[in-house]
Amino acid sequence: MEHRCPVCHKTVGTPAQKSQDRAEFLPFCSERCKLVDLGAWLDADYKIVSGPDSQESVESPDYNTPSHDTQ
């Protein structure tokens, strides 16, 4: 299975074919792509998207009314 750089999508090779000069940049193909990715993190380009916040209404108890009948 080939490994591709997550920034430029250039084929880096298979994990078994890691050469010593490229091992320091993995999973990227070069120092440039490594720095591009770091810059994207620092600029907050990567975001974790979640669903809309739950807007459930939580009723607070009314402490001024008795909870049982006093008749």
C-alpha positions, 0 to 999 in steps of 0.5 A: 500500500502506498503512502501519500503526503497529506499536504501535496498528495505526492507518493512517499512510498510504502511504510516498509520503504522508509528511507533515512532522509525521508523518515524525519518528515513522515507522514509528509514528503518534505520539510516544506509540507511538514511546515505547511501543515504546521502553519494550517494548525497554527492558523486554525484552518483545521476544525473539528465539526460537531453537531448543533448544541443541544438546546433542551430547555431545563425547567428550574423548580419554582420554590415559591409554590408548594409541591403538595396539596395543603387542603 
